[in-house]
Amino acid sequence: MSKNVDDYLNKQNSPQKEICYKLRNIILKTFPNIKEEMKLGVPWYEEKYYIVALKDHVNLGFSLKGLSKEEVGLFKGSGKTMKIIEIRSEDEIDEREIRKLLKIVK
């Protein structure tokens, strides 16, 4: 785990802080040896995933590299190389579903 990522997460307001920590824990539990770093001001995980806290929600971003059209359709956003899922509360976090999406992108 990265101290810089800890610093980023600790600066967030509730409920974004708690959402970010929960997403981070899911990523680290799914891929225990994944490289965690700060890039573009937010936590990144091996150029495949990122977490960003916004004013009223948190985005978990996913790389589209190597995904089929059907797999890309599971995510939101108009990005050509990254898509997201938006999370507005801890109650919206479905760990099983997020782990499934993480493994699709792996």
N, C-alpha and C positions, 0 to 999 in steps of 0.2 A: 504494500500500500504506500501511496505517495503522500508525503507531508504537504506538498503543494495542493493536492486534491483535498486533503483534510481542511486546509485553510480555506479553500473555495467553498466547501460544503458548510463549514462553520459560519461563514459570513452570510448565508442565506437566511431569509425570514421563514417563519412557519406559515403554511405547511410545506413549502418548497424544500426546506432543509430536511425534513423527515422523509419526504418522497425521494429526494436525491440519495440519502443514505440507504434507503431500502433498495433502490435500483442498483446502487453500487454493490451492495451485499449480494444481490441476485447475480450480478455479473461475476463477481469474485467467487461465488459459490459454484456457478456453472463452469467457470474456467479458472481454477485456482492459480494457475501459472501465468495468467494474462498480464501483459505489461500495461501499467497504468501511468499516465502522464498528463500534464497540462499542455494543451495545444489550442491556440486561438482563444485563450482565456477560459477554457472549460475542460473538464475531465474527458480524456480520450482513452480508448482501449484498443491498442494495436491497429489503429486506422480503420476499425470495423464498427465501433460504437462510440457514442458520446452522450453525455448528460449535460443539459443546460437548464438552469432555473430561470424562469421568466416571471413577469409581474404576477400572473394569476395561474400559472401551471408550470409543469416541467416537461421538457421534450427528451425522449430517449431516441437518439438517432442511430440509424443502421445504414451501413454501406450496401449499395445495390450490386456491387461487383460480383458477377457470376450467377446472379439470381434469374430465375425464369419470370415471364410476365405474370404468371399466377402468384408466384412468391412476392413479387413487387407489389401486387394488388393488396397484400395484407397490411400495407403501411400507408400513411397519409403524407400529403405534401406534394409539391410540384418539382422537387429537386430531380436532377438527372443522375446524380451519383449517390445521393443520400435521401432517405425517407425517414419519417418519424412516427412515433406514437405519442400522443399528448396525454398527460396524467394531471388531473386537477385535485385529486385527494388520495390519501393512502388507501381508502376503501376501493378505489378503482384499480389498484395493483393486483393483477392476477398472476402470481408468481409462475404458475404452471404455463400459462400462455406466453409470458415474457421469456421464460427459459426456452420454450419451443421456437420463438422468433430468433433468439440469440443463436440457437443451434442451426437454424436455416442459413444464417449469414456466415457462420464460422468458416 
